[in-house]
Amino acid sequence: MSTETNGNTKNSLATASMVLGILAAICIFIFGAGLASLLGISAIVTGIISLNQIKKQGSTGKGSAVTGIVLGTLPIIFMFLLLILGPIIGDVFDKINNSLNSVGG
């Protein structure tokens, strides 16, 4: 958190939000949606807090905060899509498998 209140300091929470958002976006592909969602929520929270601090203190870092918020929402959206579409896709693959089994044997 920045201690100076002039417009020349970059808000450190904005940077933290961006880093967490980048990690969340990368973790979707490496560890799955669980860890990535936790990092995403952290990125969103720190991004919102930093935007409020930037508005009050006049510091810089708004772009980093917004980037963290946007990247932090990606794994959460991905997780909800998996929860909603996962059973539907699984059912489609079961029907395809059953059709192939009945044709083949």
C-alpha positions, 0 to 999 in steps of 0.5 A: 500500500502506498504511503505517499498521497501525491499522484506520482506513486503507483498503488502497490495493491493495483500491482498485486491485483494484476499479478494475481490476475495473471497467475489466475489466468495461467493457473486455469490451464495448469491446476484447473479452475479451483486454485485459479478461482481463489487467485481470481477472487483475490485479484478482484478484491485487491483490484477493487480496494486499489481502485478506491485507494487510487480515487481517494489518494490520486495515485497511479495504477488504475490500469493495473487494477482494472487488468487484475479485475478482468483477468481475475474474472476469467477463471470464475467465469470458466468455473461456472461454465464448467459447472453448467456445461460439464454435465451437458457435455458429459451426457452428450458423450454418453449418448455418443458412446452408447450409439457407437456401442450399439452399432458396433456390437 
